[in-house]
């Protein structure tokens, strides 16, 4: 039996879905993770403890384990594991992306540089070193602009600034977010021009350098700042066919410019009339639990598609998305504090078209909204005959939810009694 190595960061939402996909394919699994406590999510699976923050050492450990337990494929599930996956697969002589290409996809400045060389549409940009006046750099890029860290994901630390003072405040806030994320406060930041227009996401699979688009998601809620918290994803896209063709072509050029050749990619793009610009492109699939909005072939999950590709199994009959429209709402956290309750869940589940609801933060846990936060409250899923129907179902269901968050000061007083 083939054995798969899954690299699962401890904070990933996606362990269950990838492990289920492996079981459905009849594939044995070894899990690589950096924290022993996280192994509770994968009980019964063989485990390999690695430090994802040290990719070279982690790749050595993978090679050492492979001497006793050969692997047919190495798959990195989230951003934190993709570099280790590329290095590990390279050591084992398995199909993989160039580690240098994956590193470029993880560094927003390196990504911008590679896209610029290839002439791919994107924002104007400049690197902001520590100690340099953010207002000066932002002025060169042009207002409005967006200040962001080079390595965080999920819109964490991404802040719009409309003038020099806002740029300075944004840079200071982003550096505080880096400290909270155990990153260097003096790391360079990126300043980009703000791209107007609607935002879409492209989910794709690279096979031998050719991008096969699996789905294009509309993001119906305008993301204009000052923060960029994503909510709705709906597919199929309602953009005109010619615009969709341009979106897919730009995404393919971006992947090629980074040097990516194999495996899943998730791209975020802005569309303003006939102009298409790349915001980001990651060498992994869509985050959170959003992949549950997608089905291929006869009920095949996105995770199965990814694993079948990695293991060299047939794909031709499973990569066509089902005909029904579908979507997901990433439920935002409305404020900081302690989560006490999410009421109205049964009413939300009863809305016509709703296919599922998962609250992913337990009651009694602290919650922090973006741009400081790095998680969503949960996920709503819908299916329907059209993208409009799916969007409507998600909005109606979300309106049923009543989130009760107790401010930290009040929660601390209550616990002290």
Phi, psi and omega in degrees: 000134175298147176240136182252137171258117177257126177262111187243104173302147187298333183268005185292146171280346206256006182303311185300317184291320179290321179292323176297318179298319179296318179297319180295331178272355180072033184253131175287149188230137162247135182254129173255127184210157186264351182228132181297324181300328182291344182293345177300335180284346185229039180304139180092350178261150176291143188236148174226118180276124179222161173257107181293340177284352178235076188302321182296315179294320179298321179295323176298317179296322177297316179297321178297315180295324183294339178294328179262333180225090183300145179249141176270341181198153175234125184234123173267126190278314183235178184309319185294342185251356189288326179291317177300319180298317180295316179294318180296315179296323178298316180298328185266359180071028179264164176301134185196164168278151172303128177305324179297322179294319180293321177300319177299322181291340182265349181244111188297327178290317178297321177299313180301318180298317180293320179293324179295316180300323182275356180072027179278137180300133182193174177292158164294151185207161173206147176276137179250100177289159175298142178088353179262141182295117181297328181295324181292312181295317179296324178297325178291322179289320181110144179259150354290156180226173179232129177255133183210157173285162182281334191239343181286163183227178177067031179068010179290126178077015180261117189224134176275145176227133182258353177203180185297318180296320177295325178295318178297314180296320179296315180298318179297319180292320179298320179294324175294323177295321177300317178300315180297333180268012181062032174252167181289129178291335182265015178293150174299150174247171177243135174244124182236151170291144178285125178267121175285172175113183179271154183249142177227161175237137178248125174255124185216172178226124177271130176229107182062033178088355179261128181274120172260113182283123180268326180195149170240124181259132164282150170242090190295333178280123181297132180254087186251357180093181011288343176244168191232058180284117180283146178231283187270135167235126181226134177226146006285157178295147178261010176291153177301153184304319181294322179291318178299320178298320178293319178301312181295321180294319180293320177299318179296318178296323180294316178299318179294320180297326178282343181091015179281142185229332188223145170094185186287150171223149176230118184242143175245127183225155173249141180238120179231096186067240179265358181270132178238125180235143181273126171273308179204159172216124183248146179272054178199173181273177183304145188272183180059218174258015187298336181297339180293348176283352185247139172221144183232158179053232178254080176074024181274133181279161175300322180297322176295319177302313182297315182290322177299318178296313182298325183271000179075025178274165182296144182232344191301332183262006186231357186265004176271124182292147179302160187283336182290147172287153181207168180189172180217144170245122171278111189286117184287156174271118188283346180187167181276148178152209179247127181288120179259324181192153167238101184269160178084015184294320180294322177297320179295317180294335182277353180294135180303129179096345181285128183256350180175157176215127175231121171268121190256003175242128183285150174301143181090355179269148175290143178231145181223125178283168172294152011272351179285326186285164180228016181219161173255161180292327181171196187219134172252139181236142180218154176222150181191184183280344180210161177296323178298317180295320179296314179301316179299316180300316181295319181292317180296316180295318180298323179294340178285338186278137176237111185264122178254114179240125179268124178306148186304318183298317180294321179295322179293321178295320181295320182288339181277345183288000000 
